[in-house]
Amino acid sequence: MKDKISTLLSKVYNLKNKIAFFPSIIALAGVIFAYIMMYLENEGISAYLQDFLPELVINDKETARTILSTFIAGLTSIMVFSFSMVMILLNQASSNFSPRLLPGLISNRRHQIVLGIYLFTIIYCIFILVFIEPNGEKYQLPGFSVLLSIVFMIHSLAAFIYFIHSISQEIQINNILLKIYVSAEKKLLHLIEDEKSVKNKVVNTENWIAHKTKYTGYFKILSIDILVDLAHENNFKLEILSNKGSYCSEDEVLFKTNIAVNNDILESIHGNFTFSKGELIDDNYLLAFKQITEVAVKSMSPGINDPGTAINAIDYLSELLILRVQKRNIDIKQKENEAFVFVNSLNFEDLLYNIMAAIRTYCSHDVVIVTKLLTALNNVKKKSEFEKYNAIIDNEIRFLLADANTNISNKDDLNKLENYASSF
């Protein structure tokens, strides 16, 4: 039952990030509210207000029709204009920064709500316009409902102004990088805090029983709490080999158990892994490293040549790496002070090499960028909690200087770089 609930929640969570989810909900609310107002109009709300507060009731059919028709046409044009700007934003982000940024920009909750407000108002106005009868001496015009459409239109215009402000902020690369950094920082700080509460228990899993994955795709969601309870209840230990965001091929080893477990338990374990064909993993800090690295690389491409953006990206990478060197390569999950689940993450050596190899390829010819990278690596080394990480960082400094020697022809620049590197 827990497995099914976890799977359902993961699907709902995935659905929430779709651009059409919140607009669809808000648009449905517009339909429901329009029917509620029709019911209240049939009950005589406009006639009642006409007697006590006539200024709240629009009592001319042609005026009501004109107002509603104008709102529908005008708001449709505003909606088309607004989301044409979104497409321009996405195209610019893809061309100048990185295509990997697009899913995060598309799933912007605020823009989804703005679209929902537009749809709510348009649908409400359409239903009220249809509700107006063409003739009838005793017919009471739904004047109060028309007045509400004016209120909703004012809110839509306010949402449009907010959208213009928001889109102008979203298109700035500094804000894009900051958003990625803040999200990854929260996840890393949470993992570091969890690690502090767990004693470092070295366990040899070499002879544990391997179990292969049944699916292919990107490892997206892991219901870790359910797995810990399952291991505790059935008295076994579990090591998860794949890390979030990695692509799992069919028949690849996904996890190990210290003892043989029956098929029912195996099915329960597999049910707590969720795979996706897309790489956007909200709960994966590794994706932030990949996105920021690609922004740095793309900014130094010949067509763009924007060292300032590359420097900003390196600053954010160094801050995230400073957090990463404060945690181990394996996350230990325990219950009642006993370790039950060991989760492997991408080890620091591979993570740093993947970052530096990409940046060195495109940036090692620029002495300013190389100096910035040396400073960043030195800062990371100072904050390292583990001695083995220092040796890895020293290797990357050597690789960077070797590439700089190959790509920078000015000997004075090279001497300055070597002197600067030798200072730490």
N, C-alpha and C positions, 0 to 999 in steps of 0.2 A: 504493500500500500504506500509506504514511504517513497519507494522508487517511482511509482506512478505519479504521485504528487510532485516529486522533484522534477520529473520529466515535463509535467504540465506547466509548472512554474517557469521552467527554462524556456518553454515555447512562448509563454505569455511575455516573459522578459525580452525575448528576441523580437516579438511582435511590436512591443512598445517602441523599439528603435526604428521602425519603419515610418517613412515620412507621411503615410496616409492614415496611421492609426489614430492619433488625436484629432485630426480634422474630421475623420469619419464619425468619431464619438460626438464631437461638438455639433456636426451637421445633423446627426440623429436627434440631438437635443433640440435643435431648431425645429425639426418636424414635430416632435412631441409638444413643444411649447406652443406652436401654431395651432395644434388641435386643442390644447387646453384653452387658448384664447377664443377659439371658435365656440367651444362649449360655454365659456363664460359670456360670450356675446349672445348666444341663444338664451342664456339665463337672464339677460337684460342688464349687463354691467354698464354698457354705454348709455342706455336709457336712464339708468340710475344716476350716473355721473352727469348726464345732461341736465338733470333737475337740480343737483347740488353744486357741481363744479363744471359748468358748461365750457370753461376755457380749456379743459382737458380733452374735449371731444371735438374731432373734426367732423363736421356734419354736411359736407358737400361732396357728392359722389365724384364729380370731375376732378376736384382738387385732390381727393384721396387717390384716385387712379393715377393722376399725374405724378403725385409724390412717390407712389410705390413703383411706377414704371421707371421714373428717373433714378430711383435708388438701385433698382435691379441692373439697369444698363450701366450706370456709373460705377457701381461696386464691382461689376464683372470686369470693366476696363482696369480698375485699380488692381484687382487680383491678377490679371494677366500681366500687368506692368511689374507688379511686385515679384512675381516668380520668374519673369524674364530676367530680372536682376539676380535672382538666385542662380539661374543657369549661367549667367556671366561670371558670377563669383566662382562657381564650380569649375568652369572652363579656365579661368585665370589661375586658380589654385592648382589645377592639374598641370597646366603648362609651365608655370613659374616655380612651383614648389615640389609637389609630389602627388601622384594619383592616389596614394594611400591615405591622403588627408580627406578625400571625398566622402567616405562613409560617415566620418565624424561630423562633417559640415552638413550633410543631408539630414542626419538625425538630430539636428539642433531643435530642442524642445520649444524654444520661444517662437521660432519661425513656423513650426507646426501649429501652435496655438493661434498665431495671427491668421494663418490660412483657415483655421476652424472658425474664427470670428467672422471672417468674410463669408464663408459658406452658411453659417448660422443665419446671418442677416439676409442673404440672398434668398435662401429657402423660406425663411419666415415671411418675407415680403411677397414672394410668389404665392404662397398659400393664402395670405390675407387678401391679395389682389383677386384671386379666384373666388374667394368667399363673398366678395361684394356682388350683390344681386343687381341686375340691370334696371329693374323697376319695382314698383309696389308702393302704394300710398302709405301703408302702415309699416313699411319696412324701416327698421332702424339701422342706419349705417354703422359698421364696426369702427366708430371713430376713435375709441380708446386704443384699439389694436393698431390703427394707423399711427396714432401718437407714439406708441411704443416702437414702431418701426423707425421713427425719427430718432428716438433715443439710441436704438441699436446702430443706426447709421453714424451717429456722432461717435459712438464707441469704436466703430470700424475705422473712422477717419483718425481717431487717436491711435488705434493699432497700426495704421499705415504710417503715421509719423514716427512711432516707435520703431517700426520695421526699417525705415530709412536710416534711423540712427544706428540700429543694431547691425544692419548689413554693412554700413561704413566702418564699423569696428571689426566685424568678422573678417573683412577682406585684408586686414593688416596682419602681416606675417608674425609680428611680435605677439599679438593676441592669440594667434593660432598656436605658436610655440608655447606660450604661457599656459594655455588650456591643457595641452598635452602633458606638459611638465607637472602641473598641479595634480592632475589625475594620477599619473604614475607615482608622484611623491607620496600621495595618500596610501597607495597600495604597498609601497616599499616600507613606509613607516609602520604600517599595520603588521607586515611580516616581521619586521625587526622587533616590535613589541612582543609578538607571539613567541619569537625565538628566545627572548630573554627569560621567559617563564618556563622554558624547557631546558633541562640539563643536557649537555652534549653527550649523547649516548652513541658510541661507535658500534655498529652492528655489521657483521660480515654476512652479506646476502648472496655471496657467490654461488652457494649450493642450494639456494631457494628454488622452488618450482616455478618455471616461466609459463605465462599464459599470454596467448596472442590476441590481438584485437580482431573483432568481427567486422569492423567497418573501416572505410577509408574516408579521409577528410582531415580538416584541421581540428585538433583537440581543443574544444571550446569551453565546456563547463564541467567541473568536477564537484560532486556533492560530497565534500570531504567529511562533514559532520555525520552524515548517514553511514559512510564507510567506517568511520571510527567506531560508531555504535555497533555496526555489524561485526567488525573484527573483535570488539570487546565481548559481545554476546556469544560468539562462536569460538573464542579463544584461539585466534590466529593473528599473525602479523602480515602486513601488506606493504610492498614497496612499489611505488608508481614510477615507471621508467621514463615515459614520455612527459614532456613539459607542455604547458598551455601555449597554444599558438603554433606548435610544431605539426607538420603534416605526417599523419600515420597511414602507412600503406597496409594493405590487407596482409595478414599473417605476420605482421611485425609484433615483437614482444611489447605488450602494453604494461603489464604489471607482474610481480612475483608474489608468491605466498610462501611462508616458512614451512607450512604443512599442506598435505593434500586436502582439498575441500570438495564437497559434493557438488553436483551440477546445479542444484537449486541456489546454493550460495554463489556459485560462479555467475549464474544469470543475474542475481541481485547485484553483484559487483559491477558487471558490465552495464547494468541499467543505470548506474550512477555516473557513467561517462557520456558526454554529449559531444557529437562531432558536427562540423559544419563545412560546407564547401567554400565559405568566405573566411577571410583572415581577420576580420574585425572582431577582436576579442576584448570586450570592455574590461574584463577582470584580469588582463594580462599586461603587466608593466613592461614586458619585453617588446611589445609592439611599439611603445613610446620610444624606446631606443632606436628601433628600426625607422620610425617615421622621422624623428629629428635628424638621424644620420642621412636619410635621403634628402631632407631639406638642405642640409649642408652641402651635400654632393651636387645637387641640382643647381644650387646658387652659384657654384664655381664652374659650371659648364660654360663653354665658349659663347653660347647664345645668350646667356644671362649675365655672367661675370659680376656677381654681387658679393664681394668679400664681407661686407657688413653683416649680411644675413648669415653667412657661414660662421662668423665670429659669435653672433648671438646663439646660433645652434650649438656651437662648441661649449659655450658657457652653460647652457641647459644640460648638455650631456655630462659635463664635469660634475654638476650638482647631483645628478642622478647616479653617476658612478660613485660619488662619495658615499651615498646611501647604500649602494650595492656592496661596497667593500666592507660594510658593517654587518653583513649576514653571510651565513654559510651557503654552500651549494645545495644542501638538502634541508627541507623543512620537515620537522618532526611533529606529528600530531599525537597527542596522548590523552588518556582518560584515566582518572584516579592515579595520577603520577606514574603511569606505565605507558611506554610508547607502543602504539599499535600501527600507525601508518607513517611511512617515510616517502615524502614527495620530492622527486628530483626536479630541480630547475636547471636551466641552461647554465653550465658552470662558468665562472668568471673569466677563465682563460679564453674560452670560445666567444663569449660575449664581447670582450674587449678586442679580440682579434677581428671579429666581424665588423665592429665599428671602425677600428683604425685602418683596416685593409681597404675599405671603401673610401675613406677620407684621404688616405695616403695616395691612392691612385689618381685622384683629381686635384689634390691641394698641395702636394709636396713641392711644387714649383714656386709657390708663393711663400716668401720668407716670413711675412706677417702671420699667415695662417699657421705655419710650422712653429713659430715662436709661441703662438697662442696654444697650440696643441701640447707643446712641451710644458708650458705653465699649468695647463689643465691636468696633465698626467702627474706632475709633481704634487699638485694639490690633492689629487686622489690618493697618491702614495702616502702622504702625511696622515690621512684619515683612515688608512687601512687598519683593520682589526686583526688581520691574519698575516703572518710572515710570508706565507707562500704566495699571497697576492702581490707582495712587493717585487718578487722575482719576475712575475708575469709583467708587471708594469715596466720594469727595467728592460725586459726584452722588447717591448713595444717602443720604448724610447730609442733603442738601438736600430730597430727596423725603420723608424721615422727618419733618423739621421742618415741612414744608408740611402733611403729614397731621396732625401734632400740633396745629398752629395751627387746623385745621378742627375737630378733635374734642375738644380740651381748652378748656373755657370759662374756667378760672381764669387770669387774666392774670399773677398772681405765679408760677404754675407755668411758664407759657410763657416768662416772662423768665428764670427759672432755667435752663430748658432751652437757651435761646438763648445765655445767658452761658457755660453749660457747653460748648456746641458750639463757641463762638468761642475758647475756651481752647486748642483744638487745631486 
